[in-house]
Amino acid sequence: MIELIKRFSAYLMVLTIGAFIACSDDDNSAQGPLTPLFSEPQEIHCEVGVTKSFEFDADINWLLASNAIWCELSTDNETFSYNVSGRSGLQKVFIRVSDEAHDFTETTAKITLTRSGQNELAAIIYRTPKGYNLQVLDSNGDKMESVAISSNGITKFDVDANFKFGVTEYPDWLDEFTVTSDENELYKKSYKVSVLESYEPYPMTGTIMFVDEQNKVSYPYEISYSGMAPQTIEISGNGAWGWNLSSDGSLFTTNSSVSGTTTTYEGRVPYGVRCLNYDRKFVCFEEVENSLRLLTDEESWLNVTVDANDVSQVLVTGDAYPAETEGSRKAYLYAVPMAAYDNFMALFAEVSDISFVDSTYNNVLMEVTQISDYVDMTTGFDVTDKDMNIIECFDESDEAILAMLNDKYAVEQVYALSVDFGTYININTKLNEERWEGWKTENVVLLDVNGNEIDKATISNYEVAMNSENEYYISFKAHSEPVIVLLKDSEGSYIKALVVKSGIVLNPGTGFDVRYLMTQTVATALETDMDIASMIIDKFNVNEIYSVTQKVGRTLYITPRLTEEEWDAGSFDATILVDVNGNAIKHADVSFEGGQDPYNNEYYYASLKVKKTPIIMIFVGRDGKNIKAMVIKPA
């Protein structure tokens, strides 16, 4: 009792001093009315023994005073008294409520702010009446000081009290707020709360206020939400897989394997992409054969922009295929939370092949393929026989045929092939319908070597059709005489030609390695002069015939890719030299030599000088049989 009297006397002295100071300030101040620091007083609910706080930003020196003996103030949360003071700046004041004069009714205290002799009500403190009890319990029945919602955005908790209560306020970021009462326990309720979808990516805090029926006591409980799990990404929209982008980048399409419908977007495709605080990164990989290549922002041909009105929405756009470039490309666009980015890139460094996509498919925003609609008219033909064996095409070298096609049809791209008479061939023109309307009869012209048009009805099994790649192909059986297949576009211009020769089939075999100065590689090809090839086949029974063209006087080192066991490079008898008519040429006349190939010790070479007329080399095996031939022509 004596201690209480002492404290109360001290309390009255503080109020007297505060009032005296206020009066003195008023007497000495010429300053006009101050702008209030509080638009309305803070309302703070406290239980006995609990410390609360509030903040304000002071513009000048200030004093705060409590009018209740049970309500004390502090600026350091250690030393408490009935008033505190300070200078200008951001302030934090702590409030401690004791059980002095505590009864069964709610009591209030007022905190008054004084600045330059002017007073305003800063806070009203509500002390919970004695005998009331309310606690929040988790699913195990353990008391909770606050309510925490996990990253799934939903939580449940119980509230147990010894009085009837309800909820007067809760944060606006909560969506579902379900209350269930237990008829067997009058003062116990179960709550289920969830976070509004628009707030789910963000950590949030707020207060749930429980009050009694007479609104005398209140129990504020902090409720918090941790936000989405840091490494989680949520992608919504039109699906990630099987998108195609038009060559000009203006149209996205995808087909549903379930419904069979086609989804089309002009210019851009919208997606919803959510993660913690929307802190995310978009990464693009391009598929190269069976590997993935990380594209820089400058290299990426898929672009992502965030919707100006909704950060959860993004728009994907695509670039046009590089101008005048044939081919296709495929890319995977990823959405990755920054919290998972380092692990994501570490996995890519470890697994950079296509299996990386399977490991990270949940992060794939779009899989996009883009095919160029450009076709280079200078490309040749792909030709196969009925068993899909590839038939090699080469540049036509017959000057008479080349001159005729150039003069009459202005065609410079002329290719040729050689097959047995009657061979069924499929000629892929490597042109789609946008570049060549092959279904039109007039767009395929058949000629003989003199430029006379051949009636298609005279060519066995002639037809024009389209393959699975939307490319046209022409098929027929090889004629007894050469047939020139000439293509014409829809504007009447002739595009390219293929000369189909029959009667001679050359064997690519193992080919040759040719160099000069022993360091410079020289390109070789199957012989295209069928007269020369026919002479070699007839006289030497060899159909692996290659040719090379080089400057007169240059020494060539020719490796037939034959081992020492197959061919004796040191013997002149192992290499026959003849002209285009089959007449013998002396080895000494061409400075002929033999030796071991320094680039491949398994093989041997023969060297000679290029003459003004063609030289034909026939390579003879150790068993005496002719193996292959090389035709050396002057440039």
C-alpha positions as CSV (number, residue, x, y, z in Angstrom):
1,M,0.0,0.0,0.0
2,I,2.8,2.3,0.9
3,E,4.5,1.5,-2.5
4,L,1.3,2.3,-4.4
5,I,1.0,5.7,-2.5
6,K,4.6,6.5,-3.4
7,R,4.0,5.7,-7.1
8,F,0.7,7.6,-7.2
9,S,2.4,10.7,-5.6
10,A,5.2,10.5,-8.2
11,Y,2.5,10.2,-10.9
12,L,0.7,13.4,-9.7
13,M,4.1,15.2,-9.5
14,V,4.7,14.3,-13.2
15,L,1.3,15.6,-14.2
16,T,1.9,18.8,-12.3
17,I,5.4,19.3,-13.8
18,G,4.0,18.5,-17.3
19,A,1.2,21.0,-16.9
20,F,3.7,23.6,-15.6
21,I,6.0,23.1,-18.5
22,A,3.1,23.3,-20.9
23,C,2.0,26.6,-19.4
24,S,5.5,28.0,-19.4
25,D,5.8,27.1,-23.1
26,D,2.6,28.8,-23.9
27,D,3.7,32.0,-22.1
28,N,7.0,32.2,-23.9
29,S,5.9,31.0,-27.4
30,A,4.9,33.4,-30.1
31,Q,4.4,30.5,-32.5
32,G,1.0,29.9,-34.0
33,P,-1.0,26.6,-34.0
34,L,1.1,23.5,-34.9
35,T,0.0,20.9,-37.4
36,P,-1.1,17.8,-35.5
37,L,1.2,14.8,-35.7
38,F,-1.7,12.4,-35.4
39,S,-4.7,12.5,-37.7
40,E,-6.5,10.5,-35.1
41,P,-5.3,8.9,-31.8
42,Q,-3.7,5.4,-31.9
43,E,-6.0,2.8,-30.4
44,I,-3.9,0.1,-28.6
45,H,-5.3,-2.9,-26.8
46,C,-3.1,-4.4,-24.1
47,E,-3.2,-7.2,-21.6
48,V,-1.6,-6.9,-18.3
49,G,2.2,-7.6,-18.5
50,V,2.3,-7.1,-22.3
51,T,4.4,-4.4,-23.9
52,K,3.2,-2.6,-27.1
53,S,4.6,0.2,-29.1
54,F,3.7,3.0,-31.6
55,E,5.7,5.3,-33.8
56,F,5.5,9.0,-34.9
57,D,7.7,11.5,-36.6
58,A,8.4,14.6,-34.5
59,D,9.1,18.0,-36.0
60,I,10.3,19.7,-32.8
61,N,11.0,18.8,-29.1
62,W,8.2,16.8,-27.6
63,L,6.7,15.3,-24.3
64,L,4.4,12.3,-24.0
65,A,2.4,11.8,-20.7
66,S,0.1,9.1,-19.5
67,N,-3.0,9.9,-17.4
68,A,-3.3,6.4,-15.8
69,I,-1.2,4.9,-13.0
70,W,-1.2,1.5,-14.7
71,C,0.1,2.8,-18.0
72,E,3.8,3.6,-18.3
73,L,6.0,4.8,-21.2
74,S,9.6,4.2,-22.4
75,T,11.8,5.2,-25.3
76,D,14.3,2.3,-24.7
77,N,11.9,-0.5,-23.6
78,E,13.9,-0.7,-20.3
79,T,13.2,2.4,-18.2
80,F,9.5,3.1,-17.8
81,S,7.8,6.2,-16.3
82,Y,4.6,8.2,-16.7
83,N,6.1,10.6,-19.3
84,V,8.9,10.5,-21.8
85,S,10.4,13.3,-24.0
86,G,12.6,13.7,-27.0
87,R,13.8,15.8,-29.9
88,S,12.7,15.9,-33.5
89,G,12.9,12.8,-35.8
90,L,11.3,9.4,-36.1
91,Q,10.3,8.1,-32.6
92,K,9.3,4.7,-31.2
93,V,7.5,4.7,-27.8
94,F,6.9,1.5,-25.8
95,I,3.8,1.1,-23.6
96,R,3.7,-1.2,-20.5
97,V,0.4,-2.1,-18.8
98,S,0.4,-3.2,-15.1
99,D,-2.3,-4.6,-12.9
100,E,-2.5,-1.5,-10.7
101,A,-6.2,-0.8,-9.8
102,H,-7.3,-3.7,-12.0
103,D,-10.9,-4.8,-11.9
104,F,-13.4,-6.6,-14.0
105,T,-14.2,-3.8,-16.4
106,E,-12.2,-2.4,-19.2
107,T,-10.2,0.7,-18.3
108,T,-8.6,3.2,-20.7
109,A,-5.6,5.5,-20.5
110,K,-4.9,8.6,-22.6
111,I,-1.4,9.5,-23.9
112,T,-1.1,13.2,-24.5
113,L,1.6,14.7,-26.8
114,T,2.9,18.2,-25.9
115,R,4.9,20.4,-28.4
116,S,5.7,24.0,-27.8
117,G,2.9,24.2,-25.2
118,Q,0.3,22.7,-27.5
119,N,-1.4,19.4,-26.7
120,E,-3.0,16.7,-28.8
121,L,-4.3,13.2,-28.0
122,A,-1.7,10.7,-29.3
123,A,-3.1,7.3,-28.2
124,I,-5.8,5.6,-26.2
125,I,-4.8,2.5,-24.4
126,Y,-7.4,-0.2,-23.6
127,R,-6.6,-2.5,-20.8
128,T,-8.3,-5.9,-20.9
129,P,-10.6,-6.4,-17.9
130,K,-9.6,-8.8,-15.2
131,G,-10.8,-12.4,-15.5
132,Y,-11.2,-12.5,-19.3
133,N,-9.1,-15.1,-21.1
134,L,-8.7,-15.8,-24.8
135,Q,-6.0,-17.9,-26.5
136,V,-5.3,-19.1,-30.1
137,L,-4.3,-22.8,-30.4
138,D,-2.7,-24.7,-33.3
139,S,-3.8,-28.1,-34.5
140,N,-2.0,-29.8,-31.6
141,G,-3.8,-27.6,-29.0
142,D,-0.6,-25.6,-28.3
143,K,-0.9,-21.9,-27.6
144,M,0.1,-19.6,-30.4
145,E,1.4,-16.0,-29.9
146,S,0.5,-15.2,-33.5
147,V,-1.0,-16.9,-36.6
148,A,1.3,-17.9,-39.4
149,I,0.0,-19.0,-42.8
150,S,2.3,-21.3,-44.7
151,S,3.3,-21.0,-48.4
152,N,0.2,-22.9,-49.6
153,G,-1.8,-19.8,-48.6
154,I,-4.2,-21.7,-46.2
155,T,-4.1,-22.3,-42.5
156,K,-6.4,-23.5,-39.7
157,F,-6.5,-22.6,-36.0
158,D,-8.7,-22.7,-32.9
159,V,-9.7,-19.9,-30.5
160,D,-10.6,-20.9,-27.0
161,A,-12.0,-18.3,-24.5
162,N,-14.1,-18.0,-21.3
163,F,-16.5,-15.6,-22.8
164,K,-18.5,-15.2,-26.0
165,F,-16.5,-13.5,-28.7
166,G,-16.3,-12.7,-32.4
167,V,-14.0,-11.1,-35.0
168,T,-14.4,-7.4,-35.8
169,E,-11.5,-7.0,-38.2
170,Y,-9.0,-8.9,-40.2
171,P,-6.6,-8.0,-43.1
172,D,-8.0,-7.3,-46.5
173,W,-5.5,-9.7,-48.1
174,L,-7.4,-12.6,-46.6
175,D,-9.9,-14.4,-48.8
176,E,-11.8,-17.2,-47.2
177,F,-12.6,-16.7,-43.5
178,T,-14.6,-19.7,-42.3
179,V,-15.8,-20.0,-38.7
180,T,-17.0,-23.3,-37.2
181,S,-18.5,-23.5,-33.7
182,D,-18.5,-26.6,-31.5
183,E,-21.9,-27.0,-29.9
184,N,-20.3,-28.9,-27.0
185,E,-17.8,-26.1,-26.3
186,L,-19.7,-22.8,-26.1
187,Y,-16.6,-20.5,-26.1
188,K,-14.4,-22.4,-28.7
189,K,-14.4,-21.7,-32.4
190,S,-12.3,-23.1,-35.3
191,Y,-11.1,-20.9,-38.1
192,K,-9.9,-21.5,-41.6
193,V,-8.4,-18.7,-43.5
194,S,-6.8,-18.4,-47.0
195,V,-4.9,-15.7,-48.9
196,L,-6.5,-13.8,-51.8
197,E,-5.0,-15.0,-55.1
198,S,-3.7,-11.5,-56.0
199,Y,-1.7,-11.4,-52.7
200,E,-0.3,-15.0,-52.8
201,P,3.2,-14.0,-54.3
202,Y,3.9,-11.5,-51.5
203,P,4.7,-11.9,-47.7
204,M,2.0,-10.1,-45.7
205,T,1.3,-9.2,-42.1
206,G,-1.8,-7.9,-40.4
207,T,-4.0,-8.2,-37.3
208,I,-7.1,-10.2,-36.4
209,M,-9.1,-8.6,-33.7
210,F,-11.2,-10.8,-31.3
211,V,-13.7,-8.9,-29.1
212,D,-16.4,-9.9,-26.5
213,E,-20.1,-9.4,-27.2
214,Q,-20.2,-6.1,-25.2
215,N,-17.1,-4.8,-27.0
216,K,-15.4,-4.3,-23.7
217,V,-12.3,-6.4,-24.3
218,S,-10.3,-7.0,-27.4
219,Y,-7.5,-9.4,-28.3
220,P,-5.4,-8.4,-31.3
221,Y,-3.4,-11.3,-32.8
222,E,-0.8,-10.8,-35.5
223,I,-1.4,-12.9,-38.6
224,S,1.4,-13.3,-41.2
225,Y,1.9,-15.0,-44.5
226,S,5.3,-16.1,-45.8
227,G,4.5,-15.7,-49.5
228,M,4.9,-18.4,-52.1
229,A,7.7,-21.0,-51.6
230,P,10.9,-19.4,-52.9
231,Q,11.6,-22.0,-55.5
232,T,8.0,-22.4,-56.7
233,I,6.8,-21.1,-60.1
234,E,3.2,-21.1,-61.2
235,I,2.5,-20.9,-65.0
236,S,-1.0,-20.6,-66.4
237,G,-2.2,-20.0,-69.9
238,N,-2.4,-22.0,-73.1
239,G,0.1,-24.8,-72.4
240,A,3.8,-24.9,-73.0
241,W,4.3,-27.6,-75.7
242,G,4.1,-27.8,-79.5
243,W,4.0,-24.1,-80.5
244,N,4.9,-23.0,-84.0
245,L,6.0,-19.5,-84.9
246,S,5.5,-18.2,-88.5
247,S,8.5,-17.2,-90.4
248,D,7.8,-13.5,-90.1
249,G,7.2,-13.8,-86.3
250,S,3.6,-12.6,-86.6
251,L,1.6,-15.8,-85.7
252,F,1.8,-18.4,-83.0
253,T,-0.1,-21.6,-83.4
254,T,-0.4,-24.9,-81.5
255,N,-2.5,-28.0,-82.1
256,S,-4.3,-30.0,-79.3
257,S,-3.7,-33.7,-79.6
258,V,-6.8,-34.3,-77.5
259,S,-9.4,-32.1,-79.1
260,G,-7.7,-31.7,-82.5
261,T,-8.3,-27.9,-82.4
262,T,-5.8,-25.3,-83.4
263,T,-5.1,-22.3,-81.1
264,T,-3.8,-19.2,-82.8
265,Y,-2.4,-15.9,-81.5
266,E,-1.5,-12.9,-83.6
267,G,1.7,-11.3,-82.5
268,R,1.9,-12.4,-78.8
269,V,0.8,-15.2,-76.4
270,P,-0.3,-14.3,-72.9
271,Y,0.7,-16.3,-69.8
272,G,0.3,-15.9,-66.1
273,V,3.6,-16.4,-64.3
274,R,3.7,-16.1,-60.4
275,C,6.5,-16.6,-57.9
276,L,7.6,-15.1,-54.6
277,N,7.5,-11.3,-55.0
278,Y,7.4,-11.8,-58.8
279,D,11.2,-12.0,-58.6
280,R,11.8,-14.1,-61.7
281,K,14.0,-14.5,-64.7
282,F,13.2,-15.6,-68.3
283,V,15.8,-17.8,-69.9
284,C,15.9,-19.1,-73.5
285,F,17.7,-22.2,-74.9
286,E,18.0,-23.1,-78.5
287,E,18.1,-26.8,-79.5
288,V,21.1,-27.7,-81.6
289,E,21.0,-31.4,-82.7
290,N,20.7,-33.2,-79.3
291,S,22.1,-30.3,-77.2
292,L,20.9,-27.0,-75.8
293,R,22.6,-23.6,-76.3
294,L,21.9,-20.8,-73.8
295,L,20.9,-17.7,-75.7
296,T,21.8,-14.2,-74.4
297,D,19.1,-11.6,-74.3
298,E,20.5,-10.2,-77.6
299,E,20.5,-13.6,-79.2
300,S,17.0,-14.8,-78.0
301,W,14.4,-14.8,-80.7
302,L,11.6,-15.2,-78.1
303,N,10.9,-12.1,-76.1
304,V,9.0,-11.6,-72.8
305,T,7.4,-8.3,-71.6
306,V,5.4,-7.8,-68.4
307,D,1.8,-6.5,-68.7
308,A,1.8,-2.9,-67.7
309,N,-1.4,-3.3,-65.7
310,D,-0.8,-6.7,-64.1
311,V,2.6,-7.9,-63.1
312,S,1.4,-11.5,-62.9
313,Q,0.8,-11.5,-66.7
314,V,3.5,-11.6,-69.3
315,L,3.4,-11.5,-73.1
316,V,5.6,-13.6,-75.4
317,T,6.5,-12.3,-78.8
318,G,8.8,-13.8,-81.5
319,D,11.3,-12.4,-84.0
320,A,11.2,-13.0,-87.8
321,Y,13.5,-15.7,-89.1
322,P,16.8,-14.3,-90.4
323,A,16.2,-12.9,-93.9
324,E,17.0,-15.0,-96.9
325,T,18.0,-18.0,-94.7
326,E,16.6,-21.5,-95.1
327,G,16.1,-23.9,-92.3
328,S,14.3,-24.2,-88.9
329,R,15.1,-23.6,-85.3
330,K,13.6,-24.7,-82.0
331,A,13.8,-23.0,-78.6
332,Y,12.6,-23.5,-75.0
333,L,11.6,-20.4,-73.1
334,Y,11.9,-20.9,-69.3
335,A,10.4,-19.0,-66.3
336,V,12.7,-19.4,-63.3
337,P,12.3,-17.9,-59.7
338,M,15.4,-16.0,-58.8
339,A,15.7,-18.1,-55.6
340,A,16.1,-21.2,-57.8
341,Y,18.1,-19.6,-60.6
342,D,21.6,-20.6,-59.4
343,N,20.6,-24.3,-59.0
344,F,18.8,-24.2,-62.3
345,M,22.0,-22.9,-64.2
346,A,24.2,-25.4,-62.2
347,L,22.0,-28.2,-63.5
348,F,22.3,-26.9,-67.0
349,A,26.1,-26.8,-66.7
350,E,26.0,-30.5,-65.7
351,V,23.3,-31.7,-68.1
352,S,23.3,-29.5,-71.3
353,D,21.8,-32.1,-73.6
354,I,18.1,-32.3,-74.4
355,S,17.4,-34.4,-71.3
356,F,17.7,-31.1,-69.3
357,V,14.2,-30.2,-70.6
358,D,12.7,-33.4,-69.0
359,S,14.4,-32.5,-65.7
360,T,13.0,-29.0,-65.7
361,Y,9.8,-29.2,-67.6
362,N,7.8,-27.5,-64.8
363,N,9.7,-24.3,-65.6
364,V,9.1,-24.4,-69.4
365,L,6.9,-21.5,-70.5
366,M,6.9,-22.3,-74.2
367,E,8.5,-24.8,-76.6
368,V,8.5,-23.0,-80.0
369,T,9.6,-24.2,-83.5
370,Q,10.1,-21.7,-86.3
371,I,10.5,-22.8,-89.9
372,S,11.8,-20.4,-92.6
373,D,9.6,-20.1,-95.7
374,Y,12.6,-18.9,-97.7
375,V,14.0,-21.3,-100.2
376,D,17.4,-20.7,-101.9
377,M,16.7,-21.4,-105.6
378,T,20.3,-22.3,-106.1
379,T,20.0,-25.4,-104.0
380,G,20.1,-28.7,-105.9
381,F,17.9,-31.8,-105.6
382,D,17.6,-34.8,-103.2
383,V,17.2,-38.0,-105.2
384,T,16.6,-41.5,-104.0
385,D,15.7,-44.8,-105.6
386,K,12.6,-46.9,-104.8
387,D,14.4,-48.4,-101.7
388,M,15.2,-44.8,-100.5
389,N,18.9,-45.2,-101.2
390,I,20.5,-41.9,-101.9
391,I,21.5,-41.2,-105.5
392,E,24.3,-38.6,-105.7
393,C,23.7,-35.4,-107.7
394,F,26.6,-33.4,-109.1
395,D,27.0,-30.2,-111.1
396,E,26.4,-30.8,-114.8
397,S,29.7,-30.4,-116.8
398,D,28.5,-31.0,-120.4
399,E,29.1,-27.7,-122.1
400,A,26.6,-28.3,-124.8
401,I,23.7,-29.0,-122.3
402,L,24.7,-26.0,-120.2
403,A,24.8,-23.7,-123.2
404,M,21.4,-24.9,-124.5
405,L,19.7,-24.4,-121.1
406,N,21.3,-21.0,-120.6
407,D,20.5,-19.7,-124.1
408,K,16.9,-21.0,-124.3
409,Y,15.7,-20.9,-120.7
410,A,18.2,-18.6,-118.8
411,V,18.9,-21.4,-116.4
412,E,22.4,-21.5,-114.8
413,Q,21.7,-24.0,-111.9
414,V,22.0,-27.3,-113.7
415,Y,22.6,-30.6,-111.8
416,A,23.0,-34.2,-113.1
417,L,22.9,-37.8,-111.9
418,S,23.6,-41.1,-113.5
419,V,21.6,-44.3,-112.9
420,D,20.9,-47.6,-114.7
421,F,18.2,-47.6,-117.4
422,G,14.8,-48.3,-115.8
423,T,15.8,-47.2,-112.3
424,Y,12.8,-45.8,-110.4
425,I,13.9,-42.4,-109.0
426,N,12.2,-39.9,-106.6
427,I,13.4,-36.3,-107.2
428,N,12.8,-34.0,-104.2
429,T,12.8,-30.6,-105.7
430,K,13.5,-29.0,-102.2
431,L,10.8,-26.5,-103.0
432,N,7.5,-26.1,-101.2
433,E,4.2,-24.8,-102.6
434,E,4.9,-21.2,-101.7
435,R,8.0,-21.2,-103.9
436,W,6.9,-23.6,-106.7
437,E,3.4,-24.7,-107.7
438,G,4.5,-28.2,-108.7
439,W,1.0,-29.5,-109.1
440,K,0.6,-27.3,-112.2
441,T,1.5,-29.4,-115.3
442,E,3.1,-26.5,-117.1
443,N,5.6,-25.9,-114.2
444,V,7.5,-29.2,-115.0
445,V,9.1,-29.3,-118.5
446,L,10.9,-32.4,-119.8
447,L,13.6,-32.0,-122.4
448,D,16.1,-34.0,-124.4
449,V,19.8,-32.9,-124.6
450,N,19.0,-30.8,-127.7
451,G,16.2,-28.8,-125.9
452,N,13.3,-30.6,-127.5
453,E,10.3,-31.0,-125.2
454,I,9.5,-34.6,-124.2
455,D,5.9,-35.8,-123.8
456,K,5.5,-36.8,-120.2
457,A,3.3,-39.7,-121.3
458,T,6.3,-41.4,-122.9
459,I,8.2,-41.4,-119.6
460,S,7.4,-44.5,-117.5
461,N,5.7,-44.0,-114.1
462,Y,5.9,-40.2,-114.3
463,E,4.1,-38.3,-111.5
464,V,4.3,-35.2,-109.3
465,A,3.3,-35.4,-105.6
466,M,4.0,-33.8,-102.2
467,N,5.9,-35.4,-99.3
468,S,5.3,-35.1,-95.5
469,E,7.5,-31.9,-95.4
470,N,5.2,-30.2,-97.9
471,E,7.9,-30.4,-100.5
472,Y,7.2,-31.5,-104.0
473,Y,8.9,-34.5,-105.6
474,I,8.9,-35.8,-109.2
475,S,9.2,-39.6,-109.8
476,F,9.7,-41.7,-112.9
477,K,11.8,-44.5,-114.4
478,A,15.1,-43.5,-116.0
479,H,14.8,-43.3,-119.8
480,S,17.1,-44.9,-122.3
481,E,18.3,-41.4,-123.3
482,P,19.1,-38.4,-121.0
483,V,16.0,-36.6,-119.7
484,I,16.3,-32.9,-118.5
485,V,13.8,-32.0,-115.7
486,L,13.3,-28.3,-115.9
487,L,11.3,-26.4,-113.3
488,K,9.3,-23.2,-113.9
489,D,7.8,-20.9,-111.3
490,S,4.3,-19.4,-111.2
491,E,5.6,-16.2,-112.8
492,G,7.0,-18.0,-115.8
493,S,10.7,-18.0,-114.9
494,Y,12.7,-21.1,-115.1
495,I,14.4,-22.0,-111.8
496,K,16.8,-25.0,-112.1
497,A,17.3,-28.2,-114.0
498,L,18.3,-31.8,-113.4
499,V,19.8,-34.0,-116.1
500,V,19.0,-37.6,-115.6
501,K,21.5,-39.8,-117.4
502,S,21.2,-43.6,-117.6
503,G,23.4,-46.4,-118.6
504,I,26.3,-45.7,-116.2
505,V,26.3,-45.9,-112.5
506,L,29.4,-44.7,-110.7
507,N,30.4,-46.1,-107.3
508,P,31.4,-43.5,-104.7
509,G,33.6,-46.2,-102.9
510,T,36.1,-44.8,-100.4
511,G,37.2,-41.9,-102.6
512,F,40.5,-40.0,-102.6
513,D,42.5,-37.5,-100.6
514,V,44.3,-35.0,-102.9
515,R,46.7,-32.3,-101.9
516,Y,49.3,-30.0,-103.5
517,L,52.5,-28.9,-101.7
518,M,51.5,-31.7,-99.4
519,T,49.6,-29.2,-97.3
520,Q,46.7,-27.8,-99.4
521,T,43.6,-30.0,-99.7
522,V,42.0,-30.2,-103.1
523,A,38.3,-31.1,-103.6
524,T,37.4,-34.2,-105.6
525,A,34.1,-35.4,-107.0
526,L,32.7,-38.3,-109.0
527,E,33.4,-37.9,-112.7
528,T,30.6,-36.1,-114.5
529,D,32.0,-36.6,-118.1
530,M,30.1,-39.8,-119.0
531,D,32.3,-40.3,-122.1
532,I,35.4,-40.5,-120.0
533,A,33.6,-42.6,-117.5
534,S,32.3,-45.0,-120.2
535,M,35.9,-45.5,-121.6
536,I,37.3,-46.3,-118.1
537,I,34.5,-48.7,-117.4
538,D,34.8,-50.4,-120.8
539,K,38.7,-50.7,-120.8
540,F,39.5,-51.1,-117.2
541,N,36.3,-52.4,-115.6
542,V,36.4,-49.7,-112.9
543,N,33.3,-47.7,-111.9
544,E,34.7,-45.9,-108.8
545,I,35.8,-42.9,-110.9
546,Y,36.7,-39.5,-109.4
547,S,38.0,-36.3,-111.0
548,V,39.9,-33.2,-109.9
549,T,40.8,-30.0,-111.8
550,Q,44.0,-28.1,-111.1
551,K,46.4,-25.7,-112.7
552,V,48.9,-27.0,-115.3
553,G,52.3,-27.8,-113.8
554,R,51.1,-28.2,-110.2
555,T,52.2,-31.3,-108.5
556,L,49.4,-33.3,-106.9
557,Y,49.7,-35.9,-104.2
558,I,46.9,-38.4,-104.6
559,T,46.1,-40.9,-101.9
560,P,43.6,-43.5,-103.0
561,R,42.9,-44.6,-99.4
562,L,44.4,-48.0,-100.0
563,T,46.7,-49.7,-97.5
564,E,50.1,-51.2,-98.4
565,E,48.5,-54.7,-98.4
566,E,46.0,-53.5,-101.0
567,W,48.2,-51.4,-103.3
568,D,52.0,-51.2,-103.8
569,A,52.7,-47.5,-104.2
570,G,56.4,-48.1,-105.0
571,S,55.7,-50.1,-108.2
572,F,54.9,-48.4,-111.5
573,D,52.9,-51.5,-112.4
574,A,50.5,-50.7,-109.6
575,T,49.4,-47.4,-111.3
576,I,48.3,-47.3,-115.0
577,L,48.4,-43.9,-116.7
578,V,46.3,-43.2,-119.8
579,D,44.7,-40.3,-121.7
580,V,41.0,-39.9,-122.3
581,N,41.1,-42.4,-125.2
582,G,42.8,-45.0,-123.1
583,N,46.3,-44.6,-124.6
584,A,49.2,-45.2,-122.2
585,I,51.2,-42.3,-120.8
586,K,54.7,-42.8,-119.5
587,H,55.2,-42.3,-115.8
588,A,58.3,-40.3,-116.4
589,D,56.4,-37.8,-118.6
590,V,54.4,-36.7,-115.5
591,S,57.1,-36.9,-112.9
592,F,55.4,-39.8,-111.2
593,E,56.4,-40.8,-107.7
594,G,55.0,-42.9,-104.8
595,G,55.3,-42.6,-101.0
596,Q,53.7,-42.9,-97.6
597,D,51.0,-40.4,-96.8
598,P,52.4,-38.3,-93.9
599,Y,48.8,-37.4,-92.8
600,N,47.7,-41.1,-92.5
601,N,50.5,-43.6,-92.1
602,E,48.1,-46.4,-93.1
603,Y,47.9,-45.2,-96.7
604,Y,50.3,-44.4,-99.6
605,Y,50.2,-41.8,-102.3
606,A,51.2,-41.3,-105.9
607,S,52.3,-37.8,-107.1
608,L,52.4,-36.4,-110.6
609,K,52.3,-33.0,-112.4
610,V,49.2,-31.7,-114.1
611,K,49.5,-31.6,-117.9
612,K,47.7,-29.6,-120.5
613,T,45.6,-32.7,-121.4
614,P,43.7,-34.9,-118.9
615,I,45.6,-37.8,-117.2
616,I,43.7,-40.9,-116.0
617,M,45.2,-42.9,-113.2
618,I,44.1,-46.5,-112.8
619,F,45.0,-48.0,-109.4
620,V,45.8,-51.7,-109.5
621,G,45.6,-54.0,-106.5
622,R,48.3,-56.5,-105.5
623,D,45.9,-59.2,-106.8
624,G,46.2,-57.6,-110.3
625,K,42.6,-56.3,-110.3
626,N,41.9,-52.7,-111.1
627,I,40.3,-50.9,-108.1
628,K,39.5,-47.3,-108.8
629,A,40.4,-44.4,-111.1
630,M,41.2,-40.7,-110.8
631,V,40.9,-38.2,-113.7
632,I,43.3,-35.2,-113.5
633,K,42.1,-32.3,-115.6
634,P,43.9,-29.0,-116.4
635,A,42.2,-25.9,-115.2
